[in-house]
Amino acid sequence: MKKRILIVDDDLSILKLLNFILSKDYDIVVRNNGIDAFSWLEDGNIPELIISDLQMPYFDGQSFIKNVKISGLFRDIPIIMLSAAHDLDAQVANMPFQVDAYMPKPFNPASLKSAINQVISIYDESHSN
């Protein structure tokens, strides 16, 4: 059975691209904002990985990720953050929570796939004990 990845991004072209490059290997669920994504999680859906944009309207990526990380049920779900922010390293360093990996947009699909495999492998190892 394919592992499930929740992708949260307000950019339709990014959602389509990620779905295209990842759907062969993963079960992809897309949401275009943090409110819809968190609601999907609260409905009892637990993905093996979340890929989230940082800058989104309504409930931005930072607020979404913060809520995931402070929740009891979802805090162990690994998160890869994508962002077009120019000061991404500084923003990540100043966040009150930790993400498992982050990448600037535009991203290299091969590098993203590698990061996904690495993060999911670490998650699987830590939850198989």
Protein Blocks (a to p, Z undefined) as FASTA:
>chain_A
ZZddddddfbfklmmmmmmmmmmmpccdddfbfklmmmmmmnopacfbdcddfbdghiaf
klmmmmmmmpmklmmpccddddfbfklmmmmmmpcbdcfbdcdddddfklmmmmmmmmmm
mmmmmmmZZ
